[in-house]
Amino acid sequence: MAQQGSSYLDSLLNLESVRKSLVRQEDSIIFSLIERAKYPINSALYDDDDDKINKDPPAHSSASLFHFFVQESEALQAKVLPVVIRLRRRMPFSQITYHLLLLPPPDHTPVLHPPGACININEKILNLYLKTLLPLIVADGDDGNYAATAASDLNCLQALSRRIHFGKFVAEVKFRDAPEDYTPAIRAKDTEALMKLLTFESVEEMIKKRVEKKAMIFGQDVDLKESDSNGDYKVDPSIVSKLYGEWVIPLTKSVQVEYLLRRLD
């Protein structure tokens, strides 16, 4: 049974399968951003000890309601999503322990090389999301919908994290396909050479254009009139393109390099 599971997972580790997964994840990211854009910034959600939000210690102490929501949500997910967690397809944003699992862990050998499987840059993703991306996609204001806003935030963060940390699978596929290309740079700890091997500017430009077009299509109101969009989108398509060009793609490549540096350990 374990061998069958491992064989199935290994069969998915090819560039075409990885490419299709990355394309599908674009949809998840864009839709999650559109959902978050329904709510204003709701700054009180992220402030520690904000008087606007009723907090009953020891429910979530001095942490913001946002951090409390993320921690409690991920604690529950860790109990019921052992396959996702163990495969490193979803990296946690909070410190959680993997005990009291409600479902049995997967019975197969790991796909990723163990020393690199635990790479987690969610702290950087969280900071970029809260300080840079969020102000670009939401309006100012406070509508009091803190729980729904926090849920939307977590969906965005997990979609972005899944896409960026998927770089570990991309790196594994590329290494398996051509170990002779990567091994010298890995042994030399040459991050610049590895980054050069992983960079295809024409592909990156295509991705940026594709996500911008998807944001235009997904983010417009649909009616039965045969007319073009008036340019009023739920999320600015140029921001989605910028998100990929300045953050998602560079961070994904950073994860790939870090993974490859541990591939021979």
C-alpha positions in Angstrom: 0.0 0.0 0.0 2.8 2.4 0.9 4.7 1.6 -2.3 1.5 2.2 -4.3 1.0 5.6 -2.7 4.6 6.5 -3.3 4.5 5.4 -6.9 1.4 7.5 -7.4 3.0 10.6 -6.0 6.2 10.0 -7.9 4.1 9.8 -11.1 2.9 13.4 -10.5 6.5 14.7 -10.2 7.0 15.8 -13.8 7.2 19.2 -15.3 3.9 19.0 -17.0 2.0 18.0 -13.9 3.8 20.7 -11.9 3.0 23.3 -14.5 -0.7 22.5 -14.5 -0.8 22.7 -10.7 0.9 26.1 -10.8 -1.6 27.4 -13.3 -4.5 26.2 -11.2 -3.1 27.8 -8.1 -3.2 31.2 -9.9 -7.0 30.9 -9.9 -7.0 30.2 -6.2 -4.8 33.2 -5.4 -6.8 35.6 -7.6 -10.2 34.5 -6.3 -9.0 34.7 -2.7 -7.8 38.3 -3.3 -11.2 39.1 -4.9 -12.9 37.8 -1.7 -10.7 39.8 0.6 -11.3 43.0 -1.5 -15.0 42.8 -0.4 -14.0 44.1 3.0 -12.2 47.3 3.9 -8.9 47.3 5.7 -10.5 46.7 9.2 -7.2 47.8 10.9 -8.5 47.0 14.4 -8.4 43.3 13.4 -4.6 43.4 13.4 -4.0 45.7 16.4 -2.9 44.2 19.7 -5.3 45.1 22.6 -7.6 47.2 20.3 -10.5 48.5 22.3 -12.8 48.1 19.3 -12.7 44.3 19.7 -14.0 42.6 22.7 -11.4 40.3 24.1 -12.0 38.0 27.0 -8.7 36.7 28.5 -7.4 34.1 28.4 -9.0 33.5 25.0 -6.3 35.2 23.0 -4.3 37.2 25.5 -2.7 40.3 24.1 -2.3 39.0 20.5 -4.4 40.6 17.8 -7.7 38.9 16.8 -6.1 38.2 13.5 -3.2 36.2 14.9 -5.6 34.4 17.3 -7.8 33.4 14.4 -4.9 32.1 12.3 -3.4 30.2 15.3 -6.7 28.5 16.2 -7.6 27.8 12.5 -4.3 26.1 11.8 -4.4 24.1 15.0 -7.7 22.6 13.8 -6.4 22.1 10.3 -3.4 20.3 11.7 -5.6 17.7 13.3 -7.8 16.9 10.2 -5.4 17.6 7.3 -2.4 15.3 8.1 -1.8 14.5 4.4 -1.5 18.1 3.4 0.7 19.0 6.4 2.9 15.9 6.2 3.5 16.4 2.4 4.6 20.0 3.2 1.9 21.3 0.7 0.8 23.7 3.4 3.2 25.4 5.7 1.8 26.8 9.0 1.9 30.5 9.8 1.7 29.8 13.5 3.5 27.6 16.0 1.4 24.4 16.1 2.0 20.9 17.4 1.0 17.8 15.4 -0.7 15.8 18.1 -4.2 14.4 18.6 -4.6 13.8 14.8 -8.2 12.9 14.0 -7.2 11.2 10.7 -4.3 8.7 10.3 -1.1 10.1 8.7 -0.4 9.1 5.1 1.2 5.7 4.5 3.9 6.5 1.9 7.5 7.5 1.6 8.2 11.3 1.4 8.4 12.8 -2.1 10.6 15.7 -1.1 14.1 15.4 0.2 13.7 15.5 4.0 16.3 18.2 4.8 14.6 20.6 2.4 11.0 19.7 3.1 10.8 21.8 6.2 11.7 25.1 4.5 9.2 27.7 5.6 9.3 31.4 4.7 5.8 32.2 5.9 7.0 35.0 8.2 8.2 36.8 5.2 5.0 36.1 3.3 2.9 37.3 6.2 4.9 40.6 6.5 4.6 41.3 2.8 0.9 40.5 2.8 0.0 42.7 5.8 2.3 45.6 5.1 2.5 45.8 1.3 -0.1 43.8 -0.5 -3.2 44.3 1.6 -3.2 48.2 1.4 -3.1 47.8 -2.4 -6.2 45.7 -2.8 -8.6 46.9 -0.1 -10.3 50.2 0.7 -9.9 52.2 3.9 -12.5 51.9 6.5 -13.9 49.6 9.2 -17.2 47.6 8.7 -16.8 45.5 11.8 -16.7 42.2 9.9 -13.6 41.0 11.6 -14.2 37.3 11.6 -15.1 37.2 7.9 -12.1 39.4 7.1 -9.7 37.2 9.1 -11.0 34.1 7.3 -10.4 35.9 3.9 -6.9 36.9 5.0 -6.1 33.3 5.9 -7.4 32.0 2.6 -5.2 34.5 0.8 -2.1 33.7 2.9 -2.5 30.0 2.5 -3.0 30.2 -1.2 0.1 32.4 -1.6 2.1 30.2 0.8 1.1 27.0 -1.1 2.1 28.5 -4.4 5.5 29.8 -3.1 6.4 26.7 -1.2 5.4 24.6 -4.2 8.8 25.7 -5.4 10.2 22.8 -3.4 8.3 20.4 -5.7 9.5 22.3 -8.8 13.1 22.1 -7.6 12.8 18.4 -6.9 11.4 17.7 -10.4 14.1 19.8 -12.1 16.9 18.1 -10.0 15.6 14.6 -10.8 15.4 15.5 -14.5 18.9 16.9 -14.7 21.0 16.2 -11.6 24.2 16.8 -13.6 23.2 20.4 -14.2 22.6 21.2 -10.6 25.0 19.1 -8.6 28.2 21.2 -9.3 26.4 24.4 -8.1 25.0 22.7 -5.1 28.3 21.3 -4.0 29.9 24.7 -4.5 27.0 26.4 -2.6 26.8 28.7 -5.6 23.4 30.4 -5.1 23.9 32.7 -8.1 24.5 29.8 -10.5 21.4 28.0 -9.1 19.3 31.1 -9.6 20.5 31.4 -13.1 19.6 27.8 -13.8 16.1 28.4 -12.5 15.4 31.7 -14.2 13.5 31.9 -17.5 12.5 35.5 -18.1 10.2 34.7 -21.0 8.3 32.3 -18.9 8.0 34.8 -16.0 6.7 37.5 -18.4 4.1 35.0 -19.7 3.0 34.2 -16.2 2.6 37.9 -15.3 0.5 38.6 -18.4 -1.6 35.5 -17.8 -2.5 36.3 -14.2 -3.2 39.9 -15.2 -5.7 38.7 -17.8 -7.2 36.2 -15.4 -7.7 39.0 -12.9 -9.5 41.1 -15.6 -11.8 38.2 -16.4 -12.5 36.9 -12.9 -12.8 40.4 -11.4 -15.5 41.9 -13.6 -19.3 41.8 -13.1 -20.9 39.6 -15.6 -24.2 40.5 -17.3 -26.1 39.4 -20.4 -25.3 42.6 -22.4 -22.8 42.2 -25.2 -20.4 44.9 -24.1 -16.8 45.1 -23.0 -15.9 45.7 -19.4 -15.8 49.3 -18.3 -12.5 48.7 -16.6 -14.1 48.4 -13.1 -12.4 45.4 -11.6 -12.8 43.9 -8.1 -9.0 43.7 -7.8 -6.7 45.8 -10.0 -5.2 43.4 -12.6 -1.9 45.3 -12.7 -1.5 44.7 -8.9 -1.9 41.0 -9.5 0.7 41.1 -12.1 3.0 43.1 -9.8 2.3 40.6 -7.0 3.7 37.8 -9.2 6.5 39.7 -10.7 7.9 41.3 -7.5 6.9 38.7 -4.8 5.5 35.4 -5.8 8.0 34.4 -8.5 11.1 35.8 -6.7 10.1 34.1 -3.4 9.3 30.8 -5.2 12.8 30.8 -6.8 14.3 31.7 -3.4 12.6 28.6 -1.9 13.9 26.5 -4.9 17.5 27.6 -4.3 17.2 26.9 -0.6 15.8 23.5 -1.3 18.5 22.6 -3.8 21.2 23.7 -1.4 20.0 20.9 0.9 19.3 18.4 -1.8 22.6 16.5 -1.4 22.6 16.6 2.4 
